Amino acid sequence: MRSDLDRLMDEYRLDAIVVIGDATPNTFRDYLTGRAKTHGSIFKKRGEQAVIVVSSMEVDEAAKSGLRVMTYHDFDFALLYNQFGDQPARLRRELFLNFLRKLGIRGRVGFYGAAAVNALLPNLLALTESDLEIAPALDEDALALFDRMFETKDAAEIAALQDVARRTCEVVRRAWSFLSNHYASADSIGSPVVDERGEPLTIGAVRRFIQAQEAALGLEDSRGFIFAQGRDAGVPHSVGEDNDVLEVGRAVVFDISPRGASGYYHDMTRTWSLGCAAEDVQAAYDDVMAAFRMVMDALKVGEPTSRYQIMVLDYFEGRGHATQRSQPGTMNGYVHSLGHGIGLNVHEAPTFGEKSKHVLRIGNAFTVEPGLYYPERGYGVRVEDSVYIDESGAVQRLTDFPYDLVVPLRRR
């Protein structure tokens, strides 16, 4: 969490950090500013208050960050503009060097952030030719600094995660209700799902409904969501085809990960089968739910996250399913890791791979999402909840939605 920054800088022997930024979306800057609506870069020496440097037009917004605010004019921008105004790249480079020089940034420095590469690289390369005593920190410890902070959440972050979770689950409830108000055109598997006029229901129509509910509930879904049926459901990251007509008895994977106004994400997945479920889909679903419940019951502070991935690998292989461990490169069976951290990023620490080095800790927020995928058999199944570990060490669910496989349909 943010309060760990100076301690981690000391642990990783970082004299300073620089979070470089322009108008590009920047999770690192968002994290340190509490998502203040401002651009600019952040400079922090170990044990001292961070400084954000912005244009004069952004002072008021930058001040909401609680950081010390300075403008380009505090770093001789006018003088540099007179010298290099007709050379934009040179102007940016000299201004950047002035930031570092006047703020006393020196020693072992970690660089983070997001910016246009063609503008960023010349600035960083200029360090090697400057009189600044800066040694860029490029080792794994320095690269992991923000991952370590992201790994645990404070009370305000948990509250943000709870809020976006509540809104996301409401979207999913409305989607369930929308689907269940449609009709099975016939009882046989593969029959079209239709509306009250007998018109086929397409994935695109469902997608537009879900997008409208997200907007109504103040959620942003720039990543898009997965609503994939049949074979597409068997390909983990296939988003589904808008022109496809929904069919009775076909597995649908619905994976949604919007973010709220706080910038924090929720991530959840349900697998649904409209009207009824085919036997093979039901069997795969039962195996996935058994793995899901097994993990949820076993989660415990102090345990390595790899334990849970291995647990699921063992279970699925024991049930006759291929995995990436038993058949490297396979795209049938269980083909991904069990989960991931969630926060200002949809995917962050802790990780749950077989070789992950993370250990469950108080303040972790993460997903649990076992799945089985058989694209050539025409189905895939995934169930995903987001959870967090509270101050007592108990696992608390952020996702609050039932696990029913079959969405009931009306009969004509």
Summary of the structure (lengths in Angstrom):
residues: 412
radius of gyration: 24.9
end to end distance: 54.8
largest distance: 79.7
contacts: 1386
relative contact order: 0.12
helix: 38%
strand: 23%
